Amino acid sequence: MKTLSEIRLEIDPEKYYSPREISQKCWITNSNGEEAKTNYDQVLRLIRFGKLPARNFGLGKTPYYRVKGIDLLNYLKTF
């Protein structure tokens, strides 16, 4: 499991990241503290419930979420 300081070095505060990329890089853990690499749905749930700020770049019915690096870092500091 990565530490917060290791994750900070990997995240660019100005770049936007997809939920899939966040889950693949194991930046967010589940409630048991385990890596959520295979749990892409967990990242989407955090976005939909407003716990992880994201921007919807989707133009139609299907949302296309992107999370800005600084918002991801702020989320990781609080949780």
C-alpha positions, 0 to 999 in steps of 0.5 A: 500500500502506498503512503500519502507522501508517495502518492503526492509525488505521483499526482500533478495538481493541475492535471485531470484524472479519470476514475479508472486511472485513479483506481488503477494507480491505487490512490484510494483505498476502501474502508478496510484500508485495502487497495481499491485497484479493481474497484472502479465503482468505488471511485465513481460512488465517491464522485456521485455522492459529492465526496470527491469533487469531479468535473463532468466532461460528458456532452450527452447522457453518459457522464465523463468524469475527471478529477483534478489533481488538487481535489484528489490530494485534498480528498486524500488529506481528509480521508 
